[in-house]
Amino acid sequence: MHDYIKERTIKIGKYIVETKKTVRVIAKEFGVSKSTVHKDLTERLPEINPELANEVKDILDYHKAIRHLRGGEATKKKYKTKASQEAPANTAG
Protein backbone atom coordinates (compact mmCIF):
# COMPACT_ATOMS: atom_id res chain seq x y z
CA MET A 1 0.00 0.00 0.00
CA HIS A 2 1.31 3.45 -0.93
CA ASP A 3 2.21 5.92 1.79
CA TYR A 4 -0.29 8.53 0.58
CA ILE A 5 -3.12 5.98 0.89
CA LYS A 6 -2.07 5.15 4.45
CA GLU A 7 -1.90 8.84 5.34
CA ARG A 8 -5.31 9.55 3.78
CA THR A 9 -6.85 6.55 5.54
CA ILE A 10 -5.59 7.68 8.95
CA LYS A 11 -6.66 11.29 8.31
CA ILE A 12 -10.15 10.18 7.31
CA GLY A 13 -10.37 7.84 10.30
CA LYS A 14 -9.39 10.56 12.78
CA TYR A 15 -11.69 13.04 11.05
CA ILE A 16 -14.76 10.82 11.27
CA VAL A 17 -14.10 10.13 14.96
CA GLU A 18 -13.77 13.87 15.68
CA THR A 19 -16.71 15.10 13.60
CA LYS A 20 -19.06 12.08 13.35
CA LYS A 21 -19.84 13.14 9.77
CA THR A 22 -21.21 10.73 7.18
CA VAL A 23 -19.18 8.96 4.51
CA ARG A 24 -20.86 11.07 1.83
CA VAL A 25 -19.91 14.37 3.48
CA ILE A 26 -16.35 13.22 4.18
CA ALA A 27 -15.92 12.08 0.58
CA LYS A 28 -16.85 15.55 -0.67
CA GLU A 29 -14.55 17.25 1.82
CA PHE A 30 -11.57 15.02 0.97
CA GLY A 31 -12.24 15.06 -2.78
CA VAL A 32 -12.55 11.28 -3.16
CA SER A 33 -15.46 8.95 -3.87
CA LYS A 34 -17.77 7.45 -1.25
CA SER A 35 -16.44 4.04 -2.25
CA THR A 36 -12.87 5.12 -1.55
CA VAL A 37 -13.78 6.49 1.88
CA HIS A 38 -15.70 3.35 2.73
CA LYS A 39 -12.87 1.08 1.56
CA ASP A 40 -10.33 3.15 3.50
CA LEU A 41 -12.37 2.91 6.69
CA THR A 42 -13.53 -0.70 6.52
CA GLU A 43 -10.65 -2.54 4.81
CA ARG A 44 -7.46 -0.50 5.05
CA LEU A 45 -7.79 1.14 8.47
CA PRO A 46 -8.04 -2.13 10.46
CA GLU A 47 -4.67 -3.17 9.01
CA ILE A 48 -3.04 0.17 9.78
CA ASN A 49 -4.59 1.15 13.13
CA PRO A 50 -6.98 -1.40 14.71
CA GLU A 51 -7.88 0.81 17.69
CA LEU A 52 -8.95 3.70 15.49
CA ALA A 53 -10.76 1.24 13.21
CA ASN A 54 -12.92 0.07 16.14
CA GLU A 55 -13.94 3.64 16.95
CA VAL A 56 -14.75 4.28 13.28
CA LYS A 57 -16.73 1.04 13.06
CA ASP A 58 -18.97 2.18 15.91
CA ILE A 59 -19.70 5.44 14.09
CA LEU A 60 -20.36 3.70 10.77
CA ASP A 61 -22.67 1.21 12.50
CA TYR A 62 -24.58 4.09 14.09
CA HIS A 63 -24.95 5.84 10.73
CA LYS A 64 -26.18 2.60 9.18
CA ALA A 65 -28.71 2.15 11.98
CA ILE A 66 -30.24 5.60 11.49
CA ARG A 67 -29.97 5.94 7.72
CA HIS A 68 -33.66 5.19 7.22
CA LEU A 69 -34.47 8.13 9.49
CA ARG A 70 -32.08 10.43 7.64
CA GLY A 71 -33.61 9.46 4.33
CA GLY A 72 -37.09 10.14 5.66
CA GLU A 73 -36.09 13.59 6.87
CA ALA A 74 -34.50 14.43 3.52
CA THR A 75 -37.63 13.35 1.65
CA LYS A 76 -39.86 15.31 4.02
CA LYS A 77 -37.74 18.41 3.55
CA LYS A 78 -37.72 17.96 -0.23
CA TYR A 79 -41.49 17.81 -0.53
CA LYS A 80 -42.05 20.58 2.01
CA THR A 81 -39.77 22.86 -0.03
CA LYS A 82 -41.45 21.80 -3.27
CA ALA A 83 -44.92 22.47 -1.85
CA SER A 84 -43.97 25.93 -0.54
CA GLN A 85 -42.58 26.88 -3.96
CA GLU A 86 -45.73 25.73 -5.75
CA ALA A 87 -48.21 27.23 -3.27
CA PRO A 88 -47.99 30.89 -4.45
CA ALA A 89 -48.45 29.83 -8.09
CA ASN A 90 -51.61 27.87 -7.23
CA THR A 91 -53.24 30.75 -5.33
CA ALA A 92 -52.66 33.25 -8.15
CA GLY A 93 -54.96 31.37 -10.57
C-alpha positions in Angstrom: 0.0 0.0 0.0 1.3 3.5 -0.9 2.2 5.9 1.8 -0.3 8.5 0.6 -3.1 6.0 0.9 -2.1 5.1 4.5 -1.9 8.8 5.3 -5.3 9.5 3.8 -6.9 6.6 5.5 -5.6 7.7 9.0 -6.7 11.3 8.3 -10.2 10.2 7.3 -10.4 7.8 10.3 -9.4 10.6 12.8 -11.7 13.0 11.1 -14.8 10.8 11.3 -14.1 10.1 15.0 -13.8 13.9 15.7 -16.7 15.1 13.6 -19.1 12.1 13.3 -19.8 13.1 9.8 -21.2 10.7 7.2 -19.2 9.0 4.5 -20.9 11.1 1.8 -19.9 14.4 3.5 -16.4 13.2 4.2 -15.9 12.1 0.6 -16.9 15.6 -0.7 -14.6 17.3 1.8 -11.6 15.0 1.0 -12.2 15.1 -2.8 -12.6 11.3 -3.2 -15.5 8.9 -3.9 -17.8 7.4 -1.2 -16.4 4.0 -2.3 -12.9 5.1 -1.6 -13.8 6.5 1.9 -15.7 3.3 2.7 -12.9 1.1 1.6 -10.3 3.1 3.5 -12.4 2.9 6.7 -13.5 -0.7 6.5 -10.6 -2.5 4.8 -7.5 -0.5 5.1 -7.8 1.1 8.5 -8.0 -2.1 10.5 -4.7 -3.2 9.0 -3.0 0.2 9.8 -4.6 1.2 13.1 -7.0 -1.4 14.7 -7.9 0.8 17.7 -9.0 3.7 15.5 -10.8 1.2 13.2 -12.9 0.1 16.1 -13.9 3.6 16.9 -14.7 4.3 13.3 -16.7 1.0 13.1 -19.0 2.2 15.9 -19.7 5.4 14.1 -20.4 3.7 10.8 -22.7 1.2 12.5 -24.6 4.1 14.1 -25.0 5.8 10.7 -26.2 2.6 9.2 -28.7 2.1 12.0 -30.2 5.6 11.5 -30.0 5.9 7.7 -33.7 5.2 7.2 -34.5 8.1 9.5 -32.1 10.4 7.6 -33.6 9.5 4.3 -37.1 10.1 5.7 -36.1 13.6 6.9 -34.5 14.4 3.5 -37.6 13.3 1.7 -39.9 15.3 4.0 -37.7 18.4 3.5 -37.7 18.0 -0.2 -41.5 17.8 -0.5 -42.0 20.6 2.0 -39.8 22.9 0.0 -41.5 21.8 -3.3 -44.9 22.5 -1.8 -44.0 25.9 -0.5 -42.6 26.9 -4.0 -45.7 25.7 -5.7 -48.2 27.2 -3.3 -48.0 30.9 -4.5 -48.4 29.8 -8.1 -51.6 27.9 -7.2 -53.2 30.7 -5.3 -52.7 33.2 -8.2 -55.0 31.4 -10.6 
